[in-house]
């Protein structure tokens, strides 16, 4: 399975915590070049440093997905650093705490 993502460029929004952060680490372990976007730049930097320290390829840029310019900057980050995008994971968002039926 690890070779399936070798050299693929994976862009992840909401990458500064939770599922997005976990996906970034796992995909990097699998050989992907990960591009991280989230609002909290300090967290992105921390995660990127960790991935790099383990030999992974990573780039990041602050990105609030409600801001079109930020989204364009995230795409440009992927293109500038790794030449394009193979996979886009739109993970950013906010959930409401409620029962499923509600």
Residue, then its C-alpha position, 0 to 999 in steps of 0.5 A: x500500500x505504501x507505494x501507491x502514494x509515492x510521489x503523489x501530491x495530496x492537498x489537505x484542508x483542515x490539516x492543523x488538527x484532528x483527522x486532517x493532521x492524522x491524514x497528513x502524517x499517514x500519507x507522508x509515511x506512505x510516500x505522498x508529498x503533502x500540502x497542508x492548509x488550515x487557519x492556524x499557521x503555527x500548527x501547520x509549521x509544527x506538523x510540517x517540521x515533524x513530517x520533514x524530520x521523518x524524511x517526508x515532503x511537505x509544504x503548507x500555507x495558511x488557508x481559511x476555506x471561506x476565503x477564495x484568495x486563501x484557497x487559490x494560494x493553497x493550490x498555488x502552493x501545491x503547484x509551486x512546490x510539487x508541480x501539481x495536485x493528484x488528490x484533494x482532500x476537503x477536510x476543513x469545516x465545522x460540525x454542529x453538536x447534535x443528535x444525528x436525527x436532528 
